[in-house]
C-alpha cells in the first residue's frame, strides 16, 4: 500500500506544478502588460534562489565531508607513527 501511495504522489506532482506555472505566467503577463515589473523581478529572484539552493547545500556537504575525511586521515597517520 505504501508503494502505491508513493507512486501516486509522484504521478500527480507534475500536474500540480504545471497548474501553478500557468497561474504564475498569467499573473506576470497581466502585470507586465500594465507596466508593473516588480512582481516579475521578484518571481525571477525566487526562481534563481530555488535553482541555486540545492547546489549550494550539496557543495557545502561535500566540503564538510572532505574536510572531515582529511582531518581523520591525518590523525590516524599521527597515531600510526606514535605506536
N, C-alpha and C positions, 0 to 999 in steps of 0.2 A: 504494500500500500504506500509505503514511504517513497519508493522509487517512482510510482505513478504520480504522486504529488510533485516531486521534484521535476519530472519530465513535463508535467502540465504547466508548472510555473515558468520553465524555460521556454515553453511553447508560446505562452501568452505575453511574455515580457516585450518582445519586439512590437506587438500590436499596440501596447500602451505607449511605447516610445514614439512610434510613428504618429499617433494621435496627438501627443504632446508637441512634437515638432511642427505639425501642421498648425496648431493653435498659436504657437510662438511666431511662426513665419507670418501668419495673417496679421497678428498684432503689430509686428515690426513693420510690415508693408504699410499698414494704415498710419502708423506714427511717422514713418519716413516721408510718406506722400504728403502729410500735413506739415512737414518741416521740422519735426522733432527727431533729433538723432541721439539724444542722451540714452533712451531706452535701448537702442541698437548697440551703442557702445558698451553699455552695462551687460547686455547679453553676450557680446563678443568677449568681454573680460571674464565673464563666468565660464564660457566655453574654454577659454585658454587655461583658466585655473583648473577646471576639471580634466583637461588634457594633460597638463604637466604634473599634477599632484601624484599620480601613481608612479611616474618615472622618478620623481624626487624621493619618494618613500623607498623604492627599490634600490636606488643608488646609495641612500643612507644606510640601509640594511646591509648591502654588500660591503660598504666601507667599514661598518662596525664589525662585521664578520671577519674581514681581512685584518683589521687592527687587532681583534681578539686572538685570531689564529697566529698572528705574528708574535704577540707577547707571550702566548702559551708556548710557542715553539722555542723562543729564546730562553724562557725559564727552564724548560726541560733540558736544553743543552747545558745550561749552567749546573743543573743538578747532576748531569752525567759526569761532568768534569770534577765535581766535588767527591764523587764516590771512589 
